[in-house]
Amino acid sequence: MASRQKIFNSLYSLTIFIIMEIVALNIMYRSGNGQEFFLTKFSQPFVKAFWGLSQGIGDYFSLKGINEDLAKENFALLTALTAAGVDTTAAREGVGAQSAIIEKFRYTRASVVKISTNKHHNYLILDKGARDSITARSGVITPFGVVGIIDTVSNGYAFARSFQNHNFNLSVRIGKEGTTGPLSWNGKSGAVLRDISLHFPFRIGDTVYTSGLSTIFPPDIPLGIIKEDRISNGSTREFDVDLFQDYSSIRFVTVVSNTEREEILDLERKEAGR
């Protein structure tokens, strides 16, 4: 009985948390701040059933992983609030290490004015540019994953290479502390994760996140779930990944810029020149 009560309390807390987010986002919507970021297809079906519910439902009922998922939700909400220009100083005090990551990135809301989805080298054009402090090599994200990378900017617009592009590889991680590998578009609606060790333990339904091993995207952005696996060249494993993002219906995005990127690149250049 006590165990059932603990399960009930945990699920109740999770439900209240989600309701609070929806209320907060509704307030943002009514005030005209941030409606573009989080309310874009919010029911899509609830981020593929809450970031891979097929993976996590057993963990919920055994009370494993609840804190992790809540932390991800908190991080996503803080990102949205920051992009909307809302002061999140007080909220960040309770997020721990993730707050430092948030502060290293600048978030700018943008609308998609043109998008291609039926080519080998798809792209987006956004309504923000140099006058909005948008620079090349900035990331483009939504609550459902990575959308692309800014390649070129004019004064008022930005041209972004879509993830649905054969010249796009994204460093990702399986699970919270799993192995990393390159994720790329499969030419259709999903993606392929390659070069994973045959010895790495995994489960179908594991969630794939950005690894943070780049100067473009923050870590821990949920991207999709592992759907199938197979052996590649007899030495590594590759996975089909079911993406959360529906690229056919993107209207609003967030441009994310690493404020410390130049410092990191300068350090690399100095080391390479030694």
LUMKERO-468435 format. One record per residue (C-alpha): x, y, z. Coordinates in steps of 0.1 Angstrom, whole numbers, padded with zeros to 4 digits, always signed. Each point is the difference from the previous one (the first is absolute). Last residue first. Layout:
XYZ
...
This chain:
+0521+0253-0311
-0024+0012-0027
-0027-0026+0007
+0000+0011+0037
-0006+0036-0009
-0027-0009-0025
-0018-0021+0026
+0001+0028+0026
-0014+0024-0026
-0028-0025-0008
-0009-0002+0037
+0000+0038+0004
-0020+0005-0031
-0027-0025+0012
-0005+0016+0034
-0033+0018-0007
-0013-0032-0016
-0029+0011-0022
-0035-0017-0001
-0025+0011-0026
-0035-0010+0011
-0026-0012-0025
-0035+0008-0012
-0019-0014-0030
+0012-0036-0004
-0027-0022-0016
+0018-0024-0024
+0030-0005+0023
-0019-0020+0026
+0024-0001+0029
-0001-0029+0024
+0022-0021-0021
-0002-0038-0002
+0036-0012-0001
+0012-0030-0020
+0031-0013+0017
+0035-0010-0010
+0024-0026+0016
+0037-0004-0006
+0024-0027-0012
-0017-0023-0024
-0002+0027-0027
-0031+0013+0017
-0020-0021+0025
-0037+0009+0003
-0023+0020+0023
-0036+0011-0001
-0022+0028+0016
+0023+0020+0021
-0018+0031+0013
+0001+0037-0010
+0018+0033+0003
+0000+0010+0037
+0022+0030+0006
+0024-0012+0027
+0031+0020-0009
+0000+0036-0014
+0006+0003-0038
+0026+0019-0019
+0034-0003+0017
+0000-0038-0003
+0002-0029+0023
-0034+0009+0017
-0012-0035-0006
-0034+0008-0015
-0024-0026+0012
-0013-0034-0011
-0027-0018+0021
+0001-0037+0004
-0031-0017-0016
+0019-0032-0011
+0024-0006+0029
+0037+0005+0002
+0032-0015+0013
+0032+0011-0018
+0021-0030-0010
-0006+0002-0037
+0014+0035+0001
-0021+0027-0017
+0013+0014-0033
-0034+0012-0014
-0032+0016+0011
-0025+0002-0030
-0028+0025-0003
-0037+0002-0007
-0025+0016-0025
+0016-0010-0033
+0036+0005-0011
+0015-0018+0030
+0011+0032+0017
+0031-0002+0020
+0010-0008+0036
+0037-0003+0009
+0010-0020+0031
+0001+0002+0038
-0001-0026+0027
-0024+0001+0029
-0002+0024+0030
-0036+0012-0002
-0013-0021-0028
+0017-0005-0034
+0021+0030-0008
+0001+0021-0031
+0025+0019-0022
-0019+0013-0030
+0010-0006-0037
-0014+0022-0028
+0012-0001-0036
-0029-0024-0011
-0025+0026+0011
-0031-0005+0020
+0017+0016+0030
-0007+0032-0019
+0027+0024-0011
-0010+0035+0011
-0002+0033-0019
-0005+0030+0023
-0020+0032-0006
+0000+0037+0009
+0035+0013-0005
+0011-0031-0020
+0012-0032+0016
+0016-0032-0013
+0005-0036+0012
-0024-0002+0030
-0002-0036+0012
-0031-0022-0001
-0032-0013+0016
+0012-0017+0032
-0027-0015+0022
-0037+0001+0010
+0001+0031+0022
+0013+0018-0030
+0036+0006-0011
+0022+0020-0024
+0037+0001+0008
+0024+0029-0006
+0029-0006-0024
-0006+0033-0018
-0011+0029+0022
-0033+0014+0013
+0004+0032+0020
-0035+0012-0009
+0014+0026-0025
+0020-0029-0015
-0031-0020-0009
-0034-0011+0011
-0029-0009-0023
+0012-0036-0006
+0008-0018-0033
+0000-0038+0002
+0020-0026-0019
-0002-0034-0016
+0030-0016-0019
-0013-0033-0014
-0033+0016-0009
-0037-0003+0011
+0000+0019+0033
+0007+0036-0010
-0009+0029+0023
-0008+0037-0003
-0010+0028+0024
+0007-0020+0032
-0006+0022+0030
+0027+0008+0026
+0004+0001+0038
+0035+0007+0012
+0019-0020+0027
+0035+0009+0013
+0020-0029+0013
+0026-0002+0028
-0027+0009+0026
-0020-0031-0007
+0030-0022+0006
+0006+0016+0034
-0037-0006+0009
+0003-0037-0009
+0024-0005+0029
-0027+0007+0026
-0035+0007-0010
-0013+0016+0032
+0018+0033-0004
-0010+0002-0036
-0035+0009+0009
+0010+0032+0018
+0021+0012-0029
-0026-0009-0027
-0008+0035-0012
-0023-0005-0030
+0013+0011-0034
-0019-0027-0019
+0031-0019-0008
+0008-0001+0037
-0035-0013+0008
+0004-0027-0027
+0034-0011+0013
-0013+0000+0036
-0029-0023-0012
+0024-0024-0017
+0023-0002+0031
-0029-0006+0023
-0014-0027-0022
+0035-0016-0002
+0003+0002+0038
-0035-0016+0004
+0011-0029-0022
+0031-0005+0021
-0019+0002+0033
-0024-0026-0012
+0027-0024-0012
-0009-0029+0022
-0033+0000+0021
-0007-0036-0009
-0032+0011-0018
+0019+0028-0017
+0028-0023-0011
-0024-0024-0017
-0015+0029-0019
+0034+0014-0011
+0008-0017-0032
-0035-0001-0015
-0004+0036+0013
+0026+0011-0025
+0004+0037+0006
-0035+0006+0016
-0023-0019-0023
+0017+0009-0033
+0005+0036+0012
-0036+0002+0013
-0014-0014-0032
+0010+0028-0017
-0024+0016+0025
+0022+0030+0004
-0001+0006-0038
+0019+0032+0004
-0012+0012+0034
+0035-0001+0014
+0020+0026-0021
-0024+0022-0020
-0021+0010+0030
+0031+0013+0017
-0014+0033+0011
-0034+0012-0013
-0014+0004+0035
-0027-0025-0007
+0026-0025-0013
+0023+0005+0030
-0029-0006+0023
-0009-0031-0019
+0036-0012+0003
-0001+0004+0037
-0033-0019+0002
+0014-0028-0021
+0031-0002+0021
-0021-0001+0032
-0021-0028-0015
+0032-0020-0007
+0013+0005+0035
-0034-0010+0015
+0000-0032-0021
+0035-0009+0012
-0009+0006+0036
-0030-0022-0004
+0021-0027-0016
+0024+0001+0030
-0027+0001+0025
-0018-0030-0016
+0032-0020-0001
+0008+0008+0036
-0036-0010+0010
+0004-0033-0019
+0032-0007+0019
-0017+0007+0033
-0028-0024-0009
